[in-house]
Structures are given as structure tokens and as C-alpha cells.
Amino acid sequence: MTRTIALITGASSGIGAEYARLLADDHDLVLVARRADRLGDFAEELRARGAAVEVLPADLGTHEGITAVTGRLAAGDVRLLVSNAGAGGYAPLVDVDPADIDRLLTLNAVAPIQLVRAALPGMLATGEGAIITVASLLAFSGGLNDPRAPRRTLYAAAKAATVAFTRTLTGELADTPIRTQLLLPGVVATEWNEGVGRDIPWAMTPQDVASASLAGLRLGETVCAPGLENQAAALEALLAAESALLTGGNQPTPATRYRGPQA
Ligand SMILES: NC(=O)c1ccc[n+]([C@@H]2O[C@H](COP(=O)([O-])OP(=O)(O)OC[C@H]3O[C@@H](n4cnc5c(N)ncnc54)[C@H](OP(=O)(O)O)[C@@H]3O)[C@@H](O)[C@H]2O)c1
């Protein structure tokens, strides 16, 4: 059996570790995260399953860390990129340390784009490749005013950037053999956010999330929301709403309400 190489970020726990477990039977792996000790132990587990495993410790909240991973991707041999590393940094914006704004947006939004940019030349040259970017349903929570929801301005902004990036990229790559998938998990029971997901009754397991994503990739789904039963209808409604804004708002004159005597 020919093994292709998958690079997974955030592979030291949660959803990323489950992708690695599911892929280990027929892929060699490059595992990225900060905790080198955890990655080392995990690599041993995966090697026992026959995978060749490289451990690449890197902090993707820094440009040095991103460069370490893009340098590896520049070798051109990675055929599946799973850009999964992320952090919440939940807090009211006024309480966020300004340095953390850069760090969180770099990790959650800049790193996925830089990694895809680095992986694409090798994929396009060989005519084979798939890219999964892990966003979140919270990317669509800008209008949600539920006091139980986390304080999430930075996180929602970063994941919304990943949503727009991946969906637009899908169109850009439509005429190539490269497949893309935007993954939109809901609450998942991982170490995320001090593991609060483990106490939330509707949380999905990380195994189910990673497994649904890979099944969705095989089905040719460019968007995968693992818990969403009628995904096609939801995506159609999203497109219709986007089109109403995009086409409806692109007019040569301001809307009527801005031109009356009250305006
Ligand atoms: N859990 C949820 O409810 C949920 C819902 C929607 C979306 N998601 C998304 O799913 C993805 C995976 O999260 P998870 O739930 O599996 O949480 P998790 O168990 O906390 O895993 C996060 C992973 O990202 C890595 N990571 C964090 N900061 C990093 C950094 N600066 N540089 C490199 N790696 C870093 C962590 O490894 P190290 O600490 O070793 O660096 C870990 O491997 C994230 O993108 C998250 O936004 C999660």
C-alpha cells in the first residue's frame, strides 16, 4: 500500500489527535503542536500502527513557528493538510491583553492561510492534494446575543476569516484536482477551554468530529458541519442570504432610508 503524507496541526490533543489516529493506517504523518513531549509519546503510539511519524514542535501563534511549518510544507510532499490548531482566548475584548490579539489572530486565522499557501505548490505540481481547515460554528455567531455563549470577539473574528478564506479558496481551486473542506464543529468534548465541552450534554466526541470530516471529504463535501442533519438546505440558505447582501447592497445610490427627510 502506498502511504501519502498528512500534516496535522494541533495534533497533541482533541480533534487533531483523532485525525492522526484515523489516518495512521494509510498515511505517514507530520504532527505539529507546541507540546513536544506529548507529540513524542503520541508518535510512538502511531508508529506502532505502521506510520512513519515526524514530530514538528511549533508555536503557530508566532511567525517563527509558522515559518518552521511552512518550511516543512515547502518540501512539496504533503498530500493532506489538516489545519486544526486553535485556541479560544475567550474574554470581553476590553480585558484582552493587546499582545494576545496578535497571537490569537495569528494562530487562528493567519497560520491556516500561510500553511495552505505553502502546501499548494506541491499539491498542484503533482495534481493531488486535500486541505481541511478547522473553523467553528461560532464563526456564525456574530448576531447571537445569548449571555451563556462565551465572550468571543477575537475567536469569532478569526474563525470567520477562516470560513471566508476556505470557501473562497474552494472556488479558486474548483478547476484543479485539489480538494478542500471547511470543518465547522459545534461544541466538542476535548481539552478545549479547560475541557468545559466535556460537561455540555450536546458536545460531540472528537473521534466523531474527525471521522465525520474524513467521511465528508470522501463524499466530496467542501463544507462539513458534523452535527447538521440537513446541511444542503442550510448552505443554500446561507448562499441566498449572502447573495441578498452582496447583490442587493452593490447599488450606485444609497438606499431610500438614507435619502428621506428624516435622514
Ligand atoms: N472543542 C470545541 O468545542 C471546538 C468547537 C469548534 C471548533 N473547535 C476547533 O477545533 C480545533 C481543535 O480544538 P480541540 O477542541 O481539539 O481543542 P484542544 O484539545 O485544546 O486542541 C487544540 C490543539 O491546538 C494546539 N495548539 C494550541 N495553541 C497552539 C499554538 N499556539 N501553536 C501550535 N499548536 C497550538 C494544541 O497543542 P499544544 O497545546 O501542544 O500546542 C492542541 O493540539 C481548534 O481550531 C478549535 O478552534 C473546537
The ligand as a Gaussian input file, in Angstrom:
#p B3LYP/6-31G(d) Opt

LIG

0 1
 N      -13.723000      21.918000      21.288000
 C      -14.689000      22.648000      20.734000
 O      -15.785000      22.832000      21.302000
 C      -14.475000      23.235000      19.356000
 C      -15.588000      23.725000      18.663000
 C      -15.425000      24.280000      17.391000
 C      -14.155000      24.336000      16.842000
 N      -13.078000      23.857000      17.527000
 C      -11.769000      23.971000      16.882000
 O      -11.179000      22.713000      16.819000
 C       -9.757000      22.854000      16.776000
 C       -9.133000      21.852000      17.729000
 O       -9.565000      22.129000      19.045000
 P       -9.850000      20.972000      20.122000
 O      -11.267000      21.081000      20.519000
 O       -9.330000      19.678000      19.634000
 O       -9.020000      21.536000      21.375000
 P       -7.721000      21.035000      22.105000
 O       -7.859000      19.633000      22.575000
 O       -7.420000      22.108000      23.102000
 O       -6.615000      21.038000      20.947000
 C       -6.037000      22.212000      20.453000
 C       -4.778000      21.821000      19.709000
 O       -4.184000      23.011000      19.161000
 C       -2.828000      23.075000      19.596000
 N       -2.425000      24.460000      19.783000
 C       -2.995000      25.395000      20.601000
 N       -2.302000      26.542000      20.542000
 C       -1.268000      26.317000      19.688000
 C       -0.197000      27.125000      19.225000
 N       -0.024000      28.376000      19.654000
 N        0.671000      26.579000      18.330000
 C        0.508000      25.311000      17.900000
 N       -0.478000      24.496000      18.299000
 C       -1.354000      25.012000      19.185000
 C       -2.791000      22.326000      20.930000
 O       -1.493000      21.791000      21.172000
 P       -0.377000      22.420000      22.133000
 O       -1.082000      22.954000      23.347000
 O        0.504000      21.264000      22.413000
 O        0.295000      23.475000      21.331000
 C       -3.758000      21.175000      20.630000
 O       -3.087000      20.142000      19.966000
 C       -9.472000      24.323000      17.102000
 O       -9.136000      25.007000      15.915000
 C      -10.787000      24.835000      17.646000
 O      -10.959000      26.208000      17.345000
 C      -13.214000      23.300000      18.770000

